Each structure stands twice: as C-alpha cells, then as structure tokens.
Amino acid sequence: MLATRCMNRLVLLALCLLLAGPLCAQKQQHEPLTEKQIDQIAEAGIEPNARLALYTKFVNEHMDVINGLAKRANTEARNHKIASELEDLTALMDELNSNIDTYAERKADIRRSLKALIPAVDRWHQTLRALLAETSFELARKEAIESAQDLADETQRLHSEQNAYFEQHKDEAGQDRWEPHP
C-alpha cells in the first residue's frame, strides 16, 4: 500500500514536471510586437501591401531604438537592450520575409511594397553593419545582418520576378491573390 502510494506520487510528480516544462518555455518566449501592433496586423488581414507596410514600419521602429541605444554610453544594460532589440528585429525581418514568400506563392501583386522595401532593407543592412560590435550582442548582430541580407536578396529577386510576371499578365495586376480561371 505504501509502495503504491509512493509510486502514484512519483507518477504524478513526473506528469507535473512534463507539463510544467513546455508551459515555462512558453512563458519565456518573447513577442517582438506589442498587442497594439498585433491588432494592426490582424486588421490588415490578408491585404498584402497593408501587412508588408506594417511590418516595414515595425522594423523601422526597432531600428530607431537600436540607433538611439548605439549613441549611449557603453554599459551592460545598454548592450543587453541592444541584444534584445536585435533579436526582435531579426524575428520581425524573418516574419516579413515569410509574408513576402506567402504572397509570392499566391501571385499577389506586391510590387508597390517591394519597391518601398528595397531601400529600407538596404538602410537596415547598412545600419546593422555599422553598429559597433560588442561581445554581449555580437551573435544577435550577426544574425540580424544575415536576416537583412536574406530579406534584401529575396526582395530584389521577387521584385524582378513580379515585374516580369505582371508585364505578361496585365489583367492580374493589383490582385491580392491569384485565382484560377474556370
């Protein structure tokens, strides 16, 4: 009886530990967007150019914060904040790239967004490369630079592809998604 009770407690403890692990991990995951920004993205719905413009705006805001922090005195708190902002920036650029890929697969006409995004991505890339590296955020900086380069490559490639595609399919210009004709 005592052995059964101990065994039941061990099983219950093991279950609690198994369930607590993922819950703790979920609590630690940081969201790079505020609730208001998440709502704005949701309101934009499936409208490609509106969503891409919002993501571009949010990345610009993080870049502004990083630029402001870079001008401050080199302290541990500043470097920690820069590392955090760089991680958020990378996550947002990756999400922006994912949205671009999704809209490209749907043959949505996002040329207007891409045209505005190309110089913005170049600016982000230059700013990240000019940021003086500190060991406390060098890895985050490197990942952000790689993400910016991937985004730059993708926007350039897709802009050329979209220009060629919509030149051949003028009747599909301005569409949010490609719909097969019956």
Backbone as numpy.savetxt, mean C-alpha at the origin, in Angstrom:
# Nx Ny Nz CAx CAy CAz Cx Cy Cz
-9.30 -40.06 38.20 -10.11 -38.88 38.20 -9.25 -37.62 38.20
-8.26 -37.58 39.07 -7.35 -36.45 39.13 -6.55 -36.33 37.83
-6.14 -37.46 37.29 -5.37 -37.45 36.04 -6.24 -36.92 34.89
-7.52 -37.30 34.87 -8.44 -36.84 33.83 -8.65 -35.33 33.94
-8.81 -34.85 35.17 -9.00 -33.42 35.38 -7.75 -32.64 34.95
-6.59 -33.15 35.28 -5.33 -32.49 34.85 -5.21 -32.51 33.33
-5.59 -33.64 32.74 -5.52 -33.74 31.28 -6.48 -32.77 30.62
-7.69 -32.64 31.17 -8.67 -31.69 30.64 -8.16 -30.25 30.74
-7.51 -29.95 31.87 -6.96 -28.60 32.04 -5.83 -28.35 31.04
-5.01 -29.33 30.80 -3.92 -29.19 29.83 -4.48 -28.97 28.42
-5.51 -29.73 28.07 -6.12 -29.58 26.76 -6.76 -28.20 26.64
-7.44 -27.76 27.68 -8.06 -26.43 27.68 -6.98 -25.34 27.57
-5.90 -25.49 28.30 -4.80 -24.53 28.24 -4.19 -24.51 26.84
-4.00 -25.67 26.24 -3.44 -25.73 24.89 -4.36 -25.05 23.89
-5.66 -25.27 24.02 -6.62 -24.61 23.13 -6.59 -23.09 23.30
-6.51 -22.64 24.53 -6.45 -21.20 24.77 -5.20 -20.60 24.15
-4.07 -21.29 24.30 -2.83 -20.78 23.71 -2.90 -20.77 22.19
-3.50 -21.79 21.61 -3.64 -21.84 20.16 -4.52 -20.71 19.64
-5.58 -20.43 20.37 -6.49 -19.37 19.94 -5.94 -17.98 20.26
-5.19 -17.85 21.32 -4.67 -16.55 21.72 -3.57 -16.07 20.77
-2.78 -16.97 20.22 -1.69 -16.60 19.32 -2.18 -15.78 18.13
-3.12 -16.31 17.33 -3.61 -15.51 16.20 -4.29 -14.21 16.62
-4.98 -14.21 17.74 -5.64 -12.99 18.19 -4.63 -11.91 18.56
-3.55 -12.31 19.21 -2.51 -11.34 19.55 -1.85 -10.81 18.29
-1.61 -11.69 17.34 -0.98 -11.26 16.08 -1.87 -10.28 15.34
-3.19 -10.50 15.38 -4.10 -9.59 14.71 -4.10 -8.22 15.37
-3.99 -8.18 16.69 -3.99 -6.90 17.39 -2.74 -6.10 17.06
-1.60 -6.78 16.81 -0.35 -6.10 16.56 -0.24 -5.58 15.13
-1.06 -6.10 14.23 -0.99 -5.66 12.84 -1.44 -4.21 12.75
-0.60 -3.40 12.12 -0.86 -1.97 12.04 -1.52 -1.64 10.70
-2.49 -0.77 10.73 -3.19 -0.32 9.52 -2.61 1.03 9.11
-2.08 1.15 7.89 -1.47 2.41 7.47 -2.48 3.52 7.17
-3.75 3.18 7.09 -4.79 4.18 6.82 -5.61 4.44 8.08
-6.09 5.66 8.20 -6.99 5.99 9.30 -8.39 5.48 8.95
-9.27 5.50 9.92 -10.66 5.08 9.67 -11.31 5.97 8.61
-11.03 7.26 8.69 -11.60 8.20 7.71 -11.10 7.87 6.30
-9.82 7.56 6.17 -9.25 7.22 4.87 -9.83 5.91 4.35
-10.02 4.95 5.22 -10.63 3.68 4.84 -12.05 3.92 4.32
-12.78 4.81 5.01 -14.14 5.15 4.56 -14.12 5.82 3.19
-13.14 6.69 2.96 -13.04 7.35 1.66 -12.77 6.34 0.55
-11.91 5.38 0.81 -11.62 4.32 -0.17 -12.90 3.53 -0.44
-13.62 3.20 0.63 -14.87 2.44 0.46 -15.89 3.24 -0.33
-15.98 4.53 -0.08 -16.92 5.38 -0.82 -16.58 5.46 -2.30
-15.29 5.40 -2.60 -14.87 5.43 -4.01 -15.30 4.15 -4.72
-15.56 3.12 -3.93 -16.07 1.86 -4.48 -15.19 1.30 -5.56
-15.82 0.96 -6.66 -15.07 0.34 -7.75 -14.66 1.35 -8.82
-14.80 2.64 -8.53 -14.41 3.68 -9.48 -12.88 3.79 -9.50
-12.25 3.27 -10.55 -10.79 3.15 -10.57 -10.03 4.46 -10.36
-10.37 5.48 -11.12 -9.60 6.72 -11.03 -9.76 7.40 -9.67
-10.91 7.30 -9.07 -11.12 7.89 -7.74 -10.30 7.15 -6.69
-10.29 5.83 -6.75 -9.50 5.05 -5.77 -8.01 5.31 -5.93
-7.54 5.33 -7.16 -6.11 5.56 -7.39 -5.71 6.97 -6.94
-6.59 7.94 -7.15 -6.30 9.31 -6.70 -6.22 9.36 -5.18
-7.10 8.63 -4.50 -7.05 8.61 -3.04 -5.77 7.96 -2.53
-5.41 6.82 -3.10 -4.17 6.17 -2.66 -2.97 7.08 -2.92
-2.96 7.78 -4.04 -1.88 8.71 -4.35 -1.83 9.82 -3.30
-2.98 10.34 -2.94 -3.06 11.38 -1.92 -2.52 10.87 -0.58
-2.89 9.66 -0.20 -2.47 9.11 1.09 -0.96 8.83 1.11
-0.42 8.37 0.00 1.03 8.16 -0.07 1.73 9.51 0.04
1.22 10.52 -0.65 1.80 11.87 -0.55 1.80 12.37 0.89
0.73 12.11 1.62 0.65 12.54 3.02 1.73 11.86 3.86
1.96 10.56 3.63 3.02 9.86 4.37 4.40 10.40 3.97
4.57 10.72 2.70 5.83 11.29 2.25 6.07 12.65 2.92
5.03 13.44 3.08 5.15 14.74 3.76 5.60 14.55 5.21
5.04 13.55 5.87 5.43 13.27 7.26 6.90 12.85 7.31
7.31 11.98 6.40 8.70 11.53 6.37 9.64 12.71 6.11
9.28 13.57 5.16 10.10 14.76 4.88 10.21 15.66 6.11
9.11 15.83 6.82 9.14 16.65 8.04 10.01 16.03 9.12
9.93 14.72 9.27 10.74 14.04 10.27 12.22 14.06 9.91
12.52 13.98 8.63 13.92 13.95 8.19 14.65 15.24 8.54
13.92 16.33 8.68 14.52 17.63 8.99 14.79 17.81 10.48
14.25 16.92 11.29 14.41 17.04 12.74 15.75 16.45 13.19
16.07 16.73 14.43 17.30 16.21 15.01 17.27 14.68 15.03
18.41 14.09 14.83 18.53 12.63 14.78 18.42 12.06 16.19
17.23 11.56 16.51 16.99 10.92 17.81 16.42 9.53 17.59
16.44 8.75 18.63 15.89 7.40 18.54 14.38 7.43 18.25
13.67 8.35 18.88 12.22 8.46 18.66 11.92 8.86 17.22
12.67 9.82 16.70 12.49 10.25 15.30 12.75 9.09 14.35
13.83 8.37 14.56 14.18 7.26 13.68 13.14 6.15 13.75
12.60 5.91 14.93 11.54 4.90 15.08 10.28 5.35 14.31
9.95 6.63 14.41 8.78 7.16 13.70 8.99 7.10 12.19
10.20 7.41 11.73 10.49 7.31 10.29 10.35 5.86 9.83
10.86 4.92 10.61 10.75 3.51 10.25 9.28 3.11 10.13
8.47 3.55 11.08 7.05 3.24 11.06 6.36 3.85 9.84
6.68 5.11 9.55 6.10 5.79 8.37 6.55 5.11 7.07
7.80 4.68 7.02 8.30 3.98 5.82 7.56 2.66 5.61
7.30 1.95 6.71 6.55 0.69 6.60 5.13 0.95 6.10
4.49 1.99 6.63 3.16 2.36 6.16 3.19 2.77 4.69
4.19 3.55 4.33 4.35 4.00 2.95 4.49 2.81 2.00
5.31 1.85 2.39 5.51 0.65 1.56 4.21 -0.11 1.41
3.48 -0.28 2.50 2.19 -0.98 2.44 1.22 -0.27 1.51
1.19 1.06 1.57 0.28 1.82 0.71 0.70 1.75 -0.76
2.00 1.83 -1.02 2.45 1.72 -2.41 2.17 0.33 -2.96
2.33 -0.70 -2.12 2.00 -2.06 -2.56 0.51 -2.20 -2.84
-0.31 -1.59 -1.99 -1.76 -1.64 -2.20 -2.15 -0.86 -3.46
-1.52 0.26 -3.68 -1.74 1.04 -4.90 -1.38 0.21 -6.13
-0.25 -0.47 -6.08 0.17 -1.33 -7.18 -0.81 -2.47 -7.40
-1.33 -3.02 -6.32 -2.32 -4.10 -6.42 -3.60 -3.60 -7.08
-4.04 -2.40 -6.71 -5.23 -1.81 -7.33 -5.00 -1.58 -8.82
-3.84 -1.08 -9.16 -3.50 -0.85 -10.57 -3.56 -2.15 -11.35
-3.00 -3.22 -10.78 -3.03 -4.52 -11.44 -4.46 -5.01 -11.66
-5.29 -4.82 -10.64 -6.69 -5.25 -10.73 -7.41 -4.50 -11.85
-7.21 -3.18 -11.89 -7.88 -2.39 -12.93 -7.33 -2.69 -14.31
-6.05 -3.02 -14.38 -5.46 -3.38 -15.68 -6.07 -4.68 -16.20
-6.26 -5.64 -15.30 -6.89 -6.91 -15.70 -8.31 -6.69 -16.20
-9.00 -5.73 -15.62 -10.39 -5.43 -16.03 -10.45 -4.54 -17.26
-9.29 -4.13 -17.75 -9.19 -3.20 -18.88 -9.93 -1.90 -18.59
-9.83 -1.46 -17.33 -10.39 -0.16 -16.96 -9.48 0.92 -17.52
-10.06 2.00 -17.96 -9.30 3.11 -18.51 -8.78 3.97 -17.35
-7.53 3.73 -16.96 -6.93 4.47 -15.85 -5.77 5.35 -16.35
-5.80 5.69 -17.61 -4.72 6.51 -18.18 -4.58 7.85 -17.46
-5.69 8.47 -17.11 -5.65 9.76 -16.41 -4.92 9.62 -15.07
-5.24 8.58 -14.33 -4.58 8.35 -13.04 -3.11 8.02 -13.22
-2.82 7.21 -14.22 -1.42 6.83 -14.46 -0.59 8.04 -14.87
-1.17 8.91 -15.66 -0.46 10.11 -16.11 -0.08 10.98 -14.91
-0.97 11.10 -13.95 -0.68 11.87 -12.74 0.23 11.12 -11.79
0.13 9.81 -11.80 0.89 8.98 -10.87 2.37 8.87 -11.25
2.68 8.87 -12.52 4.06 8.68 -12.97 5.01 9.72 -12.34
4.71 11.03 -12.44 5.63 11.99 -11.79 5.61 11.89 -10.26
4.47 11.53 -9.69 4.39 11.38 -8.24 5.30 10.25 -7.76
5.26 9.13 -8.45 6.10 7.99 -8.07 7.57 8.34 -8.23
7.91 9.05 -9.28 9.29 9.50 -9.46 9.74 10.38 -8.29
8.86 11.28 -7.86 9.15 12.16 -6.73 9.35 11.34 -5.45
8.47 10.35 -5.23 8.58 9.51 -4.04 9.91 8.76 -4.05
10.23 8.21 -5.21 11.46 7.43 -5.36 12.68 8.30 -5.07
12.72 9.49 -5.63 13.84 10.40 -5.40 13.95 10.80 -3.93
12.82 11.08 -3.31 12.81 11.47 -1.90 13.34 10.34 -1.02
12.91 9.12 -1.30 13.37 7.98 -0.51 14.86 7.73 -0.68
15.34 7.88 -1.89 16.77 7.68 -2.14 17.60 8.77 -1.49
17.06 10.00 -1.40 17.79 11.11 -0.80 17.75 11.07 0.74
16.83 10.31 1.31 16.71 10.21 2.77 17.98 9.58 3.33
18.64 10.32 4.21 19.87 9.80 4.81 19.55 8.57 5.65
20.24 7.51 5.36 19.96 6.23 6.01 20.52 6.19 7.44
19.73 5.67 8.30 20.13 5.37 9.67 19.92 3.87 9.85
20.75 3.24 10.63 20.64 1.79 10.79 19.27 1.39 11.34
18.63 2.26 12.11 17.34 1.91 12.71 16.20 1.87 11.71
16.38 2.47 10.54 15.31 2.40 9.54 15.82 2.08 8.14
17.04 1.63 8.03 17.62 1.33 6.71 16.84 0.23 5.99
16.45 -0.83 6.68 15.69 -1.91 6.04 14.34 -1.39 5.54
13.65 -0.61 6.36 12.35 -0.05 5.94 12.53 0.88 4.75
13.62 1.65 4.74 13.91 2.55 3.62 14.18 1.75 2.36
14.95 0.70 2.48 15.28 -0.14 1.32 14.01 -0.77 0.74
13.14 -1.27 1.60 11.89 -1.87 1.13 10.99 -0.84 0.46
10.96 0.38 1.00 10.15 1.45 0.40 10.71 1.82 -0.97
12.03 1.88 -1.09 12.66 2.19 -2.39 12.32 1.12 -3.41
12.39 -0.14 -3.01 12.04 -1.25 -3.92 10.58 -1.19 -4.32
9.71 -0.87 -3.38 8.28 -0.77 -3.68 8.03 0.40 -4.65
8.71 1.51 -4.42 8.56 2.66 -5.31 9.07 2.33 -6.71
10.17 1.58 -6.79 10.70 1.20 -8.10 9.73 0.27 -8.82
9.17 -0.70 -8.08 8.18 -1.61 -8.69 6.98 -0.83 -9.20
6.53 0.12 -8.40 5.37 0.93 -8.78 5.70 1.80 -10.00
6.91 2.36 -10.03 7.33 3.18 -11.18 7.36 2.34 -12.45
7.94 1.15 -12.35 8.02 0.26 -13.51 6.62 -0.12 -14.01
5.76 -0.46 -13.07 4.41 -0.89 -13.42 3.59 0.25 -14.04
3.69 1.44 -13.48 2.90 2.55 -14.02 3.38 2.92 -15.43
4.68 2.93 -15.64 5.22 3.24 -16.97 4.77 2.19 -17.99
4.92 0.93 -17.62 4.55 -0.17 -18.53 3.07 -0.11 -18.85
2.26 0.02 -17.82 0.82 0.00 -18.01 0.33 1.23 -18.76
0.96 2.37 -18.53 0.56 3.58 -19.25 0.76 3.38 -20.75
1.88 2.80 -21.13 2.14 2.53 -22.55 1.12 1.51 -23.09
0.89 0.46 -22.34 -0.08 -0.57 -22.77 -1.47 0.01 -22.93
-1.88 0.83 -21.95 -3.23 1.40 -22.01 -3.37 2.36 -23.19
-2.36 3.16 -23.43 -2.42 4.07 -24.58 -2.58 3.28 -25.88
-1.83 2.20 -26.03 -1.92 1.38 -27.24 -3.29 0.70 -27.32
-3.76 0.13 -26.20 -5.03 -0.59 -26.19 -6.19 0.34 -26.54
-6.27 1.49 -25.88 -7.40 2.38 -26.10 -7.30 3.14 -27.42
-6.13 3.15 -28.01 -6.00 3.69 -29.37 -6.69 2.73 -30.35
-6.56 1.43 -30.09 -7.20 0.43 -30.96 -8.67 0.23 -30.63
-9.06 0.49 -29.39 -10.43 0.25 -28.93 -11.03 1.56 -28.42
-11.18 2.51 -29.30 -11.66 3.84 -28.92 -13.05 3.81 -28.29
-13.86 2.83 -28.66 -15.21 2.74 -28.11 -15.20 2.33 -26.63
-14.08 1.83 -26.13 -13.98 1.40 -24.74 -13.31 2.45 -23.85
-12.91 3.57 -24.41 -12.25 4.62 -23.64 -13.19 5.12 -22.54
-12.63 5.34 -21.37 -13.41 5.85 -20.24 -14.13 4.79 -19.43
-13.99 3.53 -19.81 -14.72 2.48 -19.10 -14.08 2.16 -17.75
-14.92 1.71 -16.80 -14.42 1.27 -15.50 -14.01 -0.19 -15.50
-14.57 -0.94 -16.40 -14.22 -2.35 -16.56 -14.69 -2.81 -17.94
-13.99 -3.78 -18.47 -14.31 -4.31 -19.77 -15.48 -5.29 -19.63
-16.45 -5.14 -20.46 -17.60 -6.05 -20.49 -17.63 -6.71 -21.88
-17.66 -8.03 -21.92 -17.71 -8.70 -23.23 -19.02 -8.38 -23.93
-18.91 -8.20 -25.24 -20.09 -7.93 -26.04 -20.74 -9.25 -26.43
-22.07 -9.36 -26.31 -22.76 -10.63 -26.63 -22.73 -10.94 -28.11
